[in-house]
Amino acid sequence: MSVDEQRWKAVVARDAHADGEFVYGVVSTGVFCHPSCPSRPARRGNVRFFDGSDAALAAGFRACRRCLPDQGTPLSRRAARIEMACRLLGGSERMTVSDVATRLGIGRHALSREFQAVIGLTPKQWQLSQCRERVVDCAQSSARVSDAMFDAGYESATRFYQDVRDRLGMKPSDIRDGARGEQIRYTLASSPLGRLLVAWTDRGLCAVELSPAGEHAADNASVDERASDDRLEQALQGRFSRASLHRDDDAGAALVQAVVARIAEPDDARLLPLDLRGTAFQQRVWTALLNIPVGETRTYSELASRLGSPRSSRAVANACAANPVAIVVPCHRVIRADGSVSGYRWGDEHKQFLLKLEQRSTSADEIRDA
C-alpha cells in the first residue's frame, strides 16, 4: 500500500492518531484539514496530501475553520486547554467551572467532557480533590482550623468539615496534630497466600496486606513467620505513619476469618465494610474493581475506558497498585493488554493463584447450575 493510500485510509476513518503526520487539501474547496476533521468527506480525486500546514498554505490552500490545522492538532489544543483549566481551577482566584469555560472560550459541558476524557474526573471533582489534598498541609501549618479551611480553598465550613471527615476519616484538628488521634487496630494470621495482616477502624477495613509471594518457611518456621509479620507491620506503619496502631488479635479474629474466607468465596468480599482513603480518582478505580465479576478480568485500558477516560490506563494501573485492601478490592482481576499478570504489588504468584482459584470457582458454579 502506497503512502497516499495509507493517508487516504486515515482520512476515511477520521483517524485522530494521524493528526500531525500530514494534512489533506480539497481542490474543489481550496481548504486543507486534519485527517480527523468532521467535515463532509471529499471525493478521492479532489484530495491532495501535504506533510504539514506550511506546505498546504504554500500550495494555495486555506486552513479549515473547523479543525484549525494551522493551529496544532486537536489533541494538542485540547491538552493545552485542560492544562490551562487546571491552572485556573487550582489558582488563587478560585474560579468556578463556568468561569473557566468562559475564559477558555468553550461551553461548560464541552469543558466537562474534555476534562473527564483527559483527567478522568469532572472539573468540579478535580477542583475538590485539589482542595482536599491541600487540607493536610494547611491544617498542619495553620494555627487555627478556620485559617486552614480558607487556605485550602473552602468557602463553606460545613463542606470543609464534611469533606475532611469523608476524605481522611478524621477531624481537622486531628490533622493539625499529625493525625495522632486516629486509632487503627490490626491482627495477623495465616492464609492460603501466606501471612496476612488485616487492619480496621470503627468505620471498616482500612488495610489488608499480604506477605510477598515466594516467602516460605525454612528450617525455623517461627523465625520466618516472625520476619513476615515484622514486614507486614512495617508496611502498615508506613501507610499510617502518625496513627496509633494497636494489635488486637481477639477483636480481629472474626474479621480476619472473614477476609481469609473471601479467598475461597470472593463474591462475598463486597459485603465487608470498608474505610478506604485515597484521591477521588483512586476511589473511582477501586469502586470499578469491585464491579468486575468473579472469574473475569479486565485490562488496564478497558478499565480506563469504562471510567470514561480511555487515555488514563497508566493512572488506572497506579491506582490499582495503591489499593490498600488486597483480595477484598480485587485489583488482581486487572491484567496487561497482552494477558500477562505482572506488576501485582504482593507478587505475581499470588495474583495467578487468585485468578485460577476464581476461574475454578466460577466453572464449578456453572456445572452445578447446568
C-alpha positions as CSV (number, residue, x, y, z in Angstrom):
1,M,0.0,0.0,0.0
2,S,1.4,3.4,-1.0
3,V,1.8,6.3,1.4
4,D,-1.0,8.2,-0.3
5,E,-3.3,5.2,0.0
6,Q,-2.4,4.8,3.7
7,R,-3.2,8.5,4.2
8,W,-6.5,8.3,2.4
9,K,-7.4,5.3,4.6
10,A,-6.7,7.5,7.7
11,V,-8.9,10.3,6.2
12,V,-11.8,8.0,5.6
13,A,-11.5,6.6,9.1
14,R,-11.0,10.2,10.5
15,D,-8.1,8.8,12.4
16,A,-7.0,11.2,15.1
17,H,-3.8,9.4,15.5
18,A,-2.8,10.6,12.1
19,D,-3.2,14.2,13.0
20,G,0.1,16.0,12.9
21,E,1.6,13.4,10.5
22,F,0.0,15.1,7.4
23,V,-2.9,17.3,6.2
24,Y,-5.0,17.0,3.2
25,G,-6.3,19.6,0.8
26,V,-9.5,19.5,-1.2
27,V,-9.1,21.0,-4.7
28,S,-12.8,21.8,-5.1
29,T,-13.0,24.0,-1.9
30,G,-9.4,25.1,-1.6
31,V,-9.4,24.1,2.1
32,F,-7.0,21.8,3.9
33,C,-7.8,19.8,7.0
34,H,-6.5,17.3,9.6
35,P,-7.3,13.6,8.9
36,S,-9.8,13.6,11.8
37,C,-11.7,16.6,10.6
38,P,-15.5,16.0,11.0
39,S,-16.3,17.9,7.7
40,R,-18.2,16.1,5.0
41,P,-15.8,13.6,3.2
42,A,-14.3,14.7,0.0
43,R,-14.0,12.8,-3.2
44,R,-10.7,10.9,-3.5
45,G,-10.0,12.6,-6.9
46,N,-10.2,16.1,-5.3
47,V,-7.7,15.3,-2.4
48,R,-4.1,16.3,-2.2
49,F,-1.8,15.3,0.6
50,F,0.8,17.5,2.3
51,D,3.4,16.8,5.0
52,G,2.3,19.8,7.0
53,S,0.2,23.0,7.1
54,D,3.1,25.1,5.7
55,A,3.2,23.0,2.5
56,A,-0.6,23.3,2.1
57,L,-0.5,27.1,2.6
58,A,2.3,27.4,0.1
59,A,0.2,25.4,-2.4
60,G,-2.6,28.0,-2.1
61,F,-4.9,26.1,0.3
62,R,-6.5,27.8,3.3
63,A,-7.0,26.3,6.7
64,C,-10.3,24.7,7.7
65,R,-12.3,26.7,10.2
66,R,-13.5,23.6,12.0
67,C,-10.3,21.5,12.7
68,L,-7.9,24.5,12.5
69,P,-5.0,22.6,11.0
70,D,-2.7,25.6,11.1
71,Q,-3.0,25.8,15.0
72,G,-1.7,22.4,16.0
73,T,-3.6,19.1,16.3
74,P,-7.0,18.8,18.1
75,L,-5.3,16.7,20.8
76,S,-2.6,19.2,21.4
77,R,-5.1,22.0,21.6
78,R,-7.3,20.0,24.0
79,A,-4.3,19.2,26.2
80,A,-3.4,22.9,26.3
81,R,-6.9,23.8,27.3
82,I,-7.0,21.2,30.0
83,E,-3.7,22.3,31.3
84,M,-4.9,25.9,31.4
85,A,-8.2,24.8,33.0
86,C,-6.2,23.0,35.8
87,R,-4.2,26.2,36.4
88,L,-7.4,28.3,36.7
89,L,-9.3,25.8,38.8
90,G,-6.4,25.4,41.2
91,G,-5.3,29.0,41.2
92,S,-5.7,31.6,43.9
93,E,-8.8,33.2,42.2
94,R,-10.9,30.1,43.0
95,M,-12.8,30.3,39.7
96,T,-16.0,28.3,39.1
97,V,-16.2,25.8,36.3
98,S,-18.4,28.2,34.3
99,D,-15.9,31.0,34.8
100,V,-13.1,28.8,33.5
101,A,-15.1,27.6,30.5
102,T,-15.9,31.3,29.6
103,R,-12.2,32.2,30.0
104,L,-11.3,29.3,27.6
105,G,-14.0,30.2,25.1
106,I,-15.8,26.9,25.2
107,G,-19.1,25.7,26.7
108,R,-19.3,24.4,30.2
109,H,-20.5,21.0,29.2
110,A,-17.8,20.8,26.4
111,L,-15.1,21.6,29.0
112,S,-16.5,18.9,31.4
113,R,-16.4,16.3,28.6
114,E,-12.9,17.1,27.6
115,F,-11.7,17.4,31.2
116,Q,-13.1,14.0,32.1
117,A,-11.7,12.4,28.9
118,V,-8.2,13.6,29.8
119,I,-8.1,13.7,33.6
120,G,-10.7,11.0,34.5
121,L,-12.7,13.4,36.7
122,T,-15.1,16.3,36.1
123,P,-13.7,19.8,36.6
124,K,-15.6,20.1,39.8
125,Q,-14.4,16.7,41.2
126,W,-10.8,17.7,40.3
127,Q,-11.1,21.1,42.0
128,L,-12.5,19.5,45.1
129,S,-9.7,16.9,45.1
130,Q,-7.1,19.6,45.0
131,C,-8.8,21.4,47.9
132,R,-8.7,18.1,49.8
133,E,-5.1,17.5,49.0
134,R,-4.2,20.9,50.4
135,V,-6.2,20.3,53.6
136,V,-3.4,18.3,55.3
137,D,-0.6,20.8,54.6
138,C,-2.8,23.8,55.5
139,A,-4.2,22.1,58.7
140,Q,-0.7,21.2,59.9
141,S,0.7,24.6,59.2
142,S,-2.2,26.8,60.4
143,A,-2.7,27.8,64.0
144,R,-6.5,27.7,63.7
145,V,-8.8,25.4,61.8
146,S,-10.6,28.4,60.3
147,D,-7.3,29.5,58.7
148,A,-6.7,26.0,57.3
149,M,-10.2,26.0,55.8
150,F,-9.8,29.2,53.8
151,D,-6.1,28.4,52.9
152,A,-7.3,25.1,51.4
153,G,-9.8,26.9,49.2
154,Y,-13.1,26.1,51.1
155,E,-15.7,28.9,51.4
156,S,-18.1,26.8,53.5
157,A,-17.2,25.5,56.9
158,T,-19.9,22.8,56.6
159,R,-18.4,21.5,53.3
160,F,-14.9,21.7,54.8
161,Y,-15.7,19.5,57.8
162,Q,-17.8,17.1,55.8
163,D,-15.1,16.7,53.1
164,V,-12.3,16.2,55.7
165,R,-14.4,13.6,57.5
166,D,-15.3,11.7,54.3
167,R,-11.9,12.1,52.7
168,L,-9.5,11.5,55.6
169,G,-11.6,9.9,58.3
170,M,-10.6,12.4,60.9
171,K,-11.3,15.9,62.3
172,P,-9.3,18.9,61.0
173,S,-7.9,19.4,64.5
174,D,-6.6,15.8,64.3
175,I,-4.8,16.5,61.0
176,R,-3.2,19.6,62.5
177,D,-1.9,17.4,65.4
178,G,-0.4,15.0,62.9
179,A,-3.3,12.6,62.9
180,R,-2.1,11.1,66.2
181,G,-5.7,10.7,67.4
182,E,-6.5,8.1,64.7
183,Q,-7.0,4.7,66.2
184,I,-6.3,1.7,64.0
185,R,-6.3,-1.9,65.2
186,Y,-4.9,-4.9,63.4
187,T,-4.3,-8.6,63.6
188,L,-2.1,-11.1,61.8
189,A,-3.0,-14.6,60.7
190,S,-2.0,-17.4,58.3
191,S,-3.8,-17.9,55.0
192,P,-3.5,-19.9,51.7
193,L,-1.4,-16.9,50.5
194,G,0.9,-16.9,53.5
195,R,0.9,-14.4,56.4
196,L,-1.9,-11.9,56.3
197,L,-2.4,-8.5,58.1
198,V,-5.9,-7.1,58.5
199,A,-6.3,-3.5,59.9
200,W,-9.5,-1.7,60.7
201,T,-11.1,1.4,62.1
202,D,-14.5,1.9,63.6
203,R,-15.7,2.5,60.0
204,G,-14.4,-0.6,58.4
205,L,-11.4,-2.3,56.8
206,C,-8.6,0.1,56.0
207,A,-5.7,-2.2,55.1
208,V,-5.2,-5.9,54.1
209,E,-1.5,-6.7,53.5
210,L,-0.1,-10.0,52.2
211,S,3.4,-11.4,52.7
212,P,5.3,-11.3,49.4
213,A,4.8,-14.3,47.1
214,G,7.6,-16.8,47.4
215,E,8.2,-16.1,51.1
216,H,8.1,-19.6,52.5
217,A,9.0,-21.1,55.9
218,A,12.5,-22.5,56.0
219,D,14.2,-24.6,58.8
220,N,12.9,-22.4,61.6
221,A,9.2,-21.7,60.8
222,S,8.7,-19.5,63.9
223,V,11.6,-17.2,62.9
224,D,10.4,-17.0,59.3
225,E,6.8,-16.2,60.4
226,R,8.1,-13.5,62.7
227,A,10.1,-11.9,59.9
228,S,7.0,-11.9,57.7
229,D,4.9,-10.3,60.4
230,D,7.6,-7.7,61.0
231,R,7.5,-6.7,57.3
232,L,3.7,-6.6,57.3
233,E,3.6,-4.4,60.4
234,Q,6.2,-2.1,58.8
235,A,4.0,-1.8,55.7
236,L,1.1,-0.8,57.9
237,Q,3.2,1.7,59.8
238,G,4.3,3.2,56.5
239,R,0.7,3.7,55.4
240,F,-0.5,5.2,58.7
241,S,2.8,6.7,60.0
242,R,1.1,9.0,62.5
243,A,-1.8,7.0,63.7
244,S,-2.0,4.9,66.9
245,L,-1.6,1.3,65.9
246,H,-2.7,-1.5,68.3
247,R,-2.5,-5.2,67.7
248,D,-5.8,-6.8,68.8
249,D,-5.9,-10.5,67.9
250,D,-9.1,-11.2,69.9
251,A,-11.2,-8.4,68.4
252,G,-9.9,-9.1,64.9
253,A,-10.4,-12.9,64.9
254,A,-13.8,-12.8,63.2
255,L,-12.7,-10.1,60.8
256,V,-9.6,-11.9,59.7
257,Q,-11.5,-15.1,59.3
258,A,-14.0,-13.3,57.0
259,V,-11.1,-11.9,54.9
260,V,-9.5,-15.3,54.6
261,A,-12.9,-16.8,53.7
262,R,-13.1,-14.3,50.8
263,I,-10.1,-16.0,49.1
264,A,-12.3,-19.1,48.5
265,E,-15.6,-17.2,48.3
266,P,-14.6,-13.9,46.6
267,D,-18.2,-12.9,45.7
268,D,-18.9,-12.1,49.4
269,A,-16.0,-9.6,49.6
270,R,-18.4,-6.8,48.7
271,L,-20.2,-7.3,51.9
272,L,-17.3,-6.3,54.1
273,P,-17.3,-2.7,55.5
274,L,-14.5,-0.6,54.1
275,D,-12.7,2.6,55.2
276,L,-10.7,3.4,52.1
277,R,-8.7,6.6,51.8
278,G,-7.4,7.9,48.5
279,T,-7.8,10.5,45.9
280,A,-11.1,10.9,44.1
281,F,-9.7,9.1,41.0
282,Q,-8.4,6.2,43.1
283,Q,-11.8,5.9,44.8
284,R,-13.4,5.6,41.3
285,V,-10.9,3.0,40.2
286,W,-11.4,0.9,43.4
287,T,-15.2,1.1,43.0
288,A,-14.8,-0.1,39.4
289,L,-12.7,-3.0,40.6
290,L,-15.4,-4.1,43.0
291,N,-17.8,-4.3,39.9
292,I,-15.6,-6.8,38.0
293,P,-17.4,-10.2,38.2
294,V,-15.6,-13.1,39.9
295,G,-13.8,-15.2,37.3
296,E,-13.4,-12.3,34.8
297,T,-10.6,-10.0,34.1
298,R,-10.2,-6.5,32.6
299,T,-7.2,-4.8,31.1
300,Y,-6.0,-1.5,32.4
301,S,-7.1,0.2,29.2
302,E,-10.5,-1.4,29.3
303,L,-11.0,-0.2,32.9
304,A,-9.9,3.3,31.9
305,S,-12.4,3.3,29.1
306,R,-15.2,2.2,31.4
307,L,-14.3,5.1,33.7
308,G,-14.7,7.4,30.7
309,S,-11.0,8.2,30.5
310,P,-9.5,6.0,27.8
311,R,-6.1,7.6,27.9
312,S,-5.6,7.1,31.6
313,S,-4.6,3.5,31.7
314,R,-1.3,4.3,33.4
315,A,-3.2,6.3,36.1
316,V,-5.5,3.3,36.5
317,A,-2.5,1.0,36.9
318,N,-1.1,3.3,39.6
319,A,-4.5,3.3,41.4
320,C,-4.6,-0.5,41.3
321,A,-1.1,-0.6,42.8
322,A,-2.2,1.8,45.6
323,N,-5.1,-0.5,46.5
324,P,-4.9,-0.7,50.4
325,V,-7.0,-3.9,50.8
326,A,-5.7,-6.9,48.9
327,I,-8.2,-9.6,47.9
328,V,-11.2,-7.5,49.1
329,V,-10.9,-4.9,46.4
330,P,-9.9,-7.2,43.6
331,C,-7.1,-5.4,41.8
332,H,-5.8,-8.9,40.9
333,R,-8.5,-9.0,38.2
334,V,-6.8,-6.4,36.1
335,I,-4.2,-7.7,33.7
336,R,-2.0,-6.2,30.9
337,A,-3.1,-6.0,27.3
338,D,-1.0,-9.0,26.4
339,G,-2.7,-11.1,29.0
340,S,0.2,-11.2,31.5
341,V,-0.3,-10.8,35.2
342,S,2.9,-9.0,36.1
343,G,3.0,-5.9,38.4
344,Y,1.0,-7.2,41.3
345,R,2.2,-5.4,44.4
346,W,2.0,-8.6,46.6
347,G,3.7,-10.8,43.9
348,D,2.7,-12.3,40.6
349,E,2.4,-15.8,42.1
350,H,-0.4,-14.6,44.4
351,K,-2.2,-12.9,41.5
352,Q,-2.1,-16.1,39.4
353,F,-3.2,-18.2,42.4
354,L,-6.3,-15.9,43.0
355,L,-7.2,-15.8,39.3
356,K,-7.0,-19.5,38.9
357,L,-9.0,-20.1,42.1
358,E,-11.7,-17.7,40.9
359,Q,-11.9,-19.3,37.5
360,R,-12.2,-22.8,39.0
361,S,-14.9,-21.5,41.4
362,T,-16.9,-20.0,38.5
363,S,-16.6,-23.2,36.4
364,A,-17.8,-25.2,39.4
365,D,-20.8,-22.9,39.8
366,E,-21.7,-23.2,36.1
367,I,-21.5,-27.1,36.3
368,R,-23.8,-27.1,39.3
369,D,-26.3,-24.7,37.6
370,A,-26.3,-26.8,34.4
